[in-house]
Amino acid sequence: MVDAHSMHDLLERESALDRDCTTLSRHVLEQLHSFSSDAQDLSAIMTRIALAGKLIARRLSRAGLMEGVLGFTGDTNVQGESVKKMDIYANEVFISVFKQSGLVCRLASEEMEQPYYIPENCPVGRYTLLYDPIDGSSNVDININVGSIFSIRQQEGEDTDGTAQDLLQSGGRSQLAAGYILYGPSTMLVYSIGRGVHAFVLDPSLGEFILADENLKTPEHGPVYSVNEGNFWQWDEPIRDYTRYVHRHEGYTARYGGAMVGDFHRILYQGGVFLYPGTTENPDGKLRLLYESAPLAFLMEQAGGRATTGTQEILDVVPTKLHARTPLFIGSRKDVALVESFLQEGVKRQSMLPSR
């Protein structure tokens, strides 16, 4: 006869085992409550993204021991930025992983001027994958965490001219799924299909991403503010005023790691706000709407937080071009609202100035 204590232990072990068996692909199907062809497609796409993450994580873990992995290529990307060798490798990994999948018709990346088409997939795979292959690539050479960001969209129309105009006709709310892979002490994949935010950890012994945290909720307020204060004198005065405010009030702590995925991940769990405002040199900021801002905004809203340009919710912004940039203020609701209050005060002060 099993006593109550033994039964409790048995149930705990069964619960732990069930958790250990919750792989990414299984979780997606459970989230959709369906085994339809569309659900299986989405699950298969997520599995392929996970494979890309495993390949990139493996490369990063051996980067210092291999030739031709670290450093710059000598080229610049479509944004005019110097390209790291890992940027190119990671971009090619995503292409290779999806080329023979039959799932995705187009791949669009901040490393490519135009989308990469896979014509043999297009009759069946009516999806577009948008991604930033390596976010924070300047961290690679010094072994600090980096990440990959991704977004899945349904392709609309035939796109016979290859301009991907459908991507420029709606905001981030049309995303089917979004997420990121964080390459750190452990490799984590965090995703949402519009039904909460869920985190998985790569178990190297199994080669699988296993469920770690389900239905993540970011706190309404947190202590962290994450911003590159080296740009202080290039910001508009309201952002400088906000920064002075957090300097003068207790309860705030600055954290900025140079890879947005890492900074975002901390705020998702601990609360706070990440800021990337425009500057005098880059009035729209440096973050790409389709590949960085919109996917993370999708996650943050699902976790109960907010993401805004300062004047508009990020998910309502419709891009004017594939590589459109936008300012970004993202995180806990109360902390984003505090930033907005400084921006609104700045607008009010500006309106009161005498016109010339």
WOMONOR-V532739 format. One record per backbone hydrogen bond with DSSP energy under -0.5 kcal/mol. CO is the residue of the C=O (numbers start at 1). NH is the residue of the N-H. E is the energy in kcal/mol with one decimal. If there is no record, write none. Layout:
BEGIN
{{CO & NH & E} {CO & NH & E}}
END
This chain:
BEGIN
{{3 & 7 & -2.4} {4 & 8 & -2.1} {5 & 9 & -2.2} {6 & 10 & -2.5} {7 & 11 & -2.5} {8 & 12 & -2.2} {9 & 13 & -2.4} {10 & 14 & -2.4} {11 & 15 & -2.4} {12 & 16 & -2.5} {13 & 17 & -2.6} {14 & 18 & -2.5} {15 & 19 & -2.1} {16 & 20 & -2.4} {17 & 21 & -1.3} {19 & 22 & -1.4} {21 & 23 & -1.5} {22 & 211 & -2.3} {23 & 27 & -2.3} {24 & 28 & -2.2} {25 & 29 & -1.7} {26 & 30 & -2.3} {27 & 31 & -2.5} {28 & 32 & -1.8} {29 & 33 & -0.9} {29 & 34 & -1.3} {36 & 40 & -2.5} {37 & 41 & -2.2} {38 & 42 & -2.3} {39 & 43 & -2.4} {40 & 44 & -2.5} {41 & 45 & -2.5} {42 & 46 & -2.2} {43 & 47 & -2.0} {44 & 48 & -2.0} {45 & 49 & -2.4} {46 & 50 & -2.4} {47 & 51 & -1.9} {48 & 52 & -2.3} {49 & 53 & -2.3} {50 & 54 & -2.2} {51 & 55 & -2.3} {52 & 56 & -2.5} {53 & 57 & -2.7} {54 & 58 & -2.3} {55 & 59 & -2.0} {56 & 60 & -2.7} {57 & 61 & -2.2} {58 & 62 & -0.8} {59 & 62 & -0.8} {60 & 63 & -1.2} {62 & 65 & -1.8} {62 & 66 & -0.7} {63 & 66 & -0.9} {66 & 69 & -0.7} {71 & 85 & -2.7} {75 & 83 & -2.4} {77 & 80 & -2.3} {81 & 77 & -2.4} {83 & 73 & -2.9} {83 & 74 & -0.6} {84 & 88 & -1.5} {85 & 89 & -2.3} {86 & 90 & -2.8} {87 & 91 & -2.2} {88 & 92 & -2.4} {89 & 93 & -2.0} {90 & 94 & -1.9} {91 & 95 & -1.7} {92 & 96 & -2.8} {93 & 97 & -2.7} {94 & 98 & -1.6} {95 & 99 & -1.6} {96 & 100 & -0.7} {98 & 101 & -1.2} {98 & 102 & -0.5} {103 & 127 & -0.5} {105 & 118 & -2.6} {106 & 129 & -2.3} {107 & 116 & -3.6} {108 & 131 & -2.2} {109 & 112 & -1.6} {115 & 117 & -0.6} {116 & 107 & -2.1} {118 & 121 & -2.2} {118 & 122 & -1.0} {119 & 122 & -0.5} {119 & 123 & -0.6} {121 & 124 & -1.3} {121 & 125 & -3.6} {124 & 126 & -1.4} {125 & 127 & -0.7} {126 & 155 & -3.0} {127 & 105 & -2.1} {127 & 106 & -1.4} {128 & 130 & -0.6} {128 & 153 & -2.5} {129 & 108 & -2.7} {130 & 151 & -2.3} {131 & 110 & -1.1} {131 & 133 & -0.6} {132 & 149 & -1.8} {134 & 136 & -0.5} {134 & 137 & -0.7} {135 & 147 & -1.6} {136 & 139 & -2.5} {137 & 140 & -1.2} {139 & 142 & -1.0} {139 & 144 & -1.9} {140 & 143 & -1.7} {146 & 183 & -2.5} {147 & 135 & -3.9} {148 & 181 & -2.7} {149 & 132 & -2.2} {150 & 179 & -2.2} {151 & 130 & -2.8} {152 & 176 & -2.8} {152 & 177 & -1.3} {153 & 128 & -3.0} {159 & 162 & -1.1} {164 & 167 & -1.4} {165 & 168 & -1.6} {166 & 169 & -1.1} {171 & 174 & -1.5} {172 & 175 & -1.6} {174 & 154 & -0.5} {177 & 152 & -2.7} {178 & 192 & -2.1} {179 & 150 & -2.8} {180 & 190 & -2.7} {181 & 148 & -2.1} {181 & 183 & -0.6} {182 & 184 & -0.9} {182 & 188 & -2.4} {183 & 146 & -1.2} {186 & 184 & -1.4} {186 & 188 & -0.6} {187 & 202 & -3.1} {188 & 182 & -2.9} {189 & 200 & -2.7} {190 & 180 & -2.2} {191 & 198 & -2.3} {192 & 178 & -1.9} {196 & 195 & -0.6} {197 & 216 & -2.8} {198 & 191 & -2.3} {199 & 212 & -3.1} {199 & 213 & -1.8} {200 & 189 & -2.4} {201 & 203 & -0.5} {201 & 210 & -2.9} {202 & 204 & -0.8} {203 & 206 & -1.0} {203 & 207 & -2.6} {203 & 208 & -1.1} {208 & 203 & -3.0} {208 & 210 & -0.6} {209 & 24 & -1.0} {210 & 201 & -2.6} {213 & 199 & -3.2} {220 & 334 & -2.1} {220 & 335 & -0.6} {223 & 253 & -2.8} {224 & 273 & -2.3} {225 & 227 & -0.6} {225 & 255 & -1.7} {226 & 275 & -2.9} {227 & 229 & -1.3} {228 & 231 & -1.9} {229 & 232 & -1.6} {231 & 234 & -2.5} {231 & 235 & -0.7} {232 & 235 & -1.2} {234 & 280 & -1.1} {236 & 239 & -0.9} {236 & 240 & -1.6} {237 & 241 & -2.7} {238 & 242 & -2.1} {239 & 243 & -2.2} {240 & 244 & -2.4} {241 & 245 & -2.1} {242 & 246 & -2.1} {243 & 247 & -1.7} {244 & 248 & -1.5} {245 & 249 & -0.8} {249 & 252 & -0.6} {253 & 225 & -2.0} {259 & 262 & -0.6} {259 & 263 & -1.9} {260 & 264 & -3.4} {261 & 265 & -2.5} {262 & 266 & -1.9} {263 & 267 & -1.8} {264 & 268 & -2.8} {265 & 269 & -1.7} {266 & 270 & -3.2} {267 & 271 & -2.3} {271 & 224 & -0.9} {272 & 332 & -2.9} {273 & 226 & -2.6} {274 & 330 & -2.4} {276 & 328 & -1.5} {282 & 279 & -2.3} {282 & 285 & -2.4} {287 & 326 & -1.9} {288 & 292 & -1.9} {288 & 293 & -2.3} {289 & 294 & -2.9} {292 & 296 & -1.8} {293 & 297 & -2.3} {294 & 298 & -2.3} {295 & 299 & -1.7} {296 & 300 & -2.7} {297 & 301 & -2.6} {298 & 302 & -1.7} {299 & 303 & -1.6} {300 & 305 & -3.1} {301 & 304 & -1.4} {303 & 218 & -1.9} {306 & 331 & -2.5} {307 & 314 & -2.0} {308 & 329 & -2.2} {312 & 309 & -2.9} {313 & 316 & -1.8} {314 & 317 & -1.6} {315 & 173 & -1.3} {317 & 319 & -0.6} {321 & 324 & -1.7} {324 & 289 & -2.8} {328 & 276 & -3.0} {329 & 308 & -2.3} {330 & 274 & -3.1} {331 & 306 & -2.6} {332 & 336 & -2.6} {333 & 337 & -2.2} {334 & 338 & -1.6} {335 & 339 & -1.8} {336 & 340 & -2.4} {337 & 341 & -2.0} {338 & 342 & -1.4} {339 & 343 & -1.9} {340 & 344 & -3.0} {341 & 345 & -1.9} {342 & 346 & -1.9} {343 & 347 & -1.9} {344 & 348 & -2.3} {345 & 349 & -2.4} {346 & 350 & -2.1} {347 & 351 & -2.1} {348 & 352 & -1.1} {349 & 353 & -0.5} {350 & 353 & -1.0}}
END
